[in-house]
Amino acid sequence: MSRNKQDASGQQNIEETSVKNLSGMENRPASKAGPAIETRLIHGGDAEGDESKTLAPPIHMSSSFSFDTIGHAEEVMAFESSDYVYTRGNNPTLRLFENRMTRLEGGTAAVAFSSGMAAISSVLFSLARPGDTILTHKTVYGSTHTVTAKLLPRYGINSASVDLTDPSRLEEILEKDAGGRIKVIFFETPANPTLAVIDIKTIAEVAHCRQVTVVVDNTFATPYLQNPLALGADVVVHSATKYICGHGDAMGGVAVTGDSAYGFSLKFDYMCELGGVMSPFNAWLMLRGLKTLAVRMDRHVQNAGKAAEFLENHPRVRRVHYPGLASHAQFDTASRQMRGAGGMISFELEGNLADAKLFIDKLKIIKTAVSLGDCETLVQLPAAMTHRGYDRERLAEFGLTESMIRLSIGIEHGDDIVQDIAQALDA
Ligand SMILES: Cc1ncc(COP(=O)(O)O)c(C=O)c1O
């Protein structure tokens, strides 16, 4: 059990728990190579030469930008200048958000999108051609599954779901792919909603031997807890709607890469032409959210550790999936590649679907909602909600059960979250 206490001021004192704080992130020193992530979250990619000197970045709510002369217009349209044309191509507030995300993920280019799904679908469209196959981990976010399993096949792009927690399986699959049809491997780590952790470095090594591109959805971990590009991934995508925004009030997505030429093509051949651009106001909200990402994530991790440990020790709970628990199947991988176990938990009750529904209905502070990464703790039933697009008959094959409950642990007081879970379990 967790031994957290309150001091006289009601502040939460986080003491030792049996949940591992993966690599001791609170003691992480600033890197000699440059500012630490806490500093980059606030200053990374700061714009030079803004005459207004506003401390908070201005929101450039303009769809178009004027040119000095027609010659200037021609120069900008030919990409000989980085001045602005039209917000669907670029905008100063969007550029600042993209530059900050580039610094945070350790890439060379980032593209902002209107939602996580706009980022994911554009990245997949940009990397695959008719006849190619996209390999995904067996569980990914429901809409990502719909795009790969149902939409892309209409354009001749096939997909297959495999268990990527076992990299030797991937080697076998790639070996059998004599025609070299597999061009992209896409996975989330931790995965939604099973919290499976996939070894980014090993998967990237295996994939790169066959010139396969690796795309990692880093939504659950955020750049604060995990940097897939540093571990060998080629592209990182985020639903910025979640932890990056942090307040559940704006949609957004972003893709980051270490390949500038690919980043340029993704921006101008896909985002710009397909049209899933982020609004400048949302980019400003994302920049505001990033400023507090480090402190929010620290609290999400502390509270989730406490809740996971409570659930694991509760007699009415059959199984808990949380990468910070030593019982998690990929605990060692999580310890190697993450700086904290994140704020997401999924679990199974002793009992059936009706018991899971009753538990959810009895929660008082915790709200039933589909999103995640907000300040509020949220609960949902993935098979009935976010992952509804999965074939009912094949749920087990995908590692899902109808009664799996997913929690997005918020930043309320950890004891209140645990007490709410406890009273609903008693009920
Ligand atoms: C892991 C993951 N990736 C992508 C998405 C899609 O993001 P958005 O809702 O911003 O389109 C979600 C949404 O829940 C998600 O959980």
The ligand as an SDF file (V2000), in Angstrom:
LIG
                    3D

 16 16  0  0  0  0  0  0  0  0999 V2000
   -3.2850    7.2670  -28.2720 C   0  0  0  0  0  0  0  0  0  0  0  0
   -4.1780    8.1780  -29.0780 C   0  0  0  0  0  0  0  0  0  0  0  0
   -3.7570    8.5970  -30.2900 N   0  0  0  0  0  0  0  0  0  0  0  0
   -4.5230    9.4030  -31.0550 C   0  0  0  0  0  0  0  0  0  0  0  0
   -5.7710    9.8300  -30.6280 C   0  0  0  0  0  0  0  0  0  0  0  0
   -6.5950   10.7110  -31.5200 C   0  0  0  0  0  0  0  0  0  0  0  0
   -6.4700   12.0430  -31.1230 O   0  0  0  0  0  0  0  0  0  0  0  0
   -7.5640   13.1670  -31.4130 P   0  0  0  0  0  0  0  0  0  0  0  0
   -8.7790   12.8150  -30.6170 O   0  0  0  0  0  0  0  0  0  0  0  0
   -6.8810   14.4240  -30.9750 O   0  0  0  0  0  0  0  0  0  0  0  0
   -7.8440   13.1490  -32.8750 O   0  0  0  0  0  0  0  0  0  0  0  0
   -6.2290    9.4190  -29.3770 C   0  0  0  0  0  0  0  0  0  0  0  0
   -7.5560    9.8770  -28.9010 C   0  0  0  0  0  0  0  0  0  0  0  0
   -8.0170    9.4830  -27.8520 O   0  0  0  0  0  0  0  0  0  0  0  0
   -5.4150    8.5690  -28.5890 C   0  0  0  0  0  0  0  0  0  0  0  0
   -5.8170    8.1180  -27.3960 O   0  0  0  0  0  0  0  0  0  0  0  0
  1  2  1  0
  2  3  1  0
  2 15  2  0
  3  4  2  0
  4  5  1  0
  5  6  1  0
  5 12  2  0
  6  7  1  0
  7  8  1  0
  8  9  2  0
  8 10  1  0
  8 11  1  0
 12 13  1  0
 12 15  1  0
 13 14  2  0
 15 16  1  0
M  END
$$$$
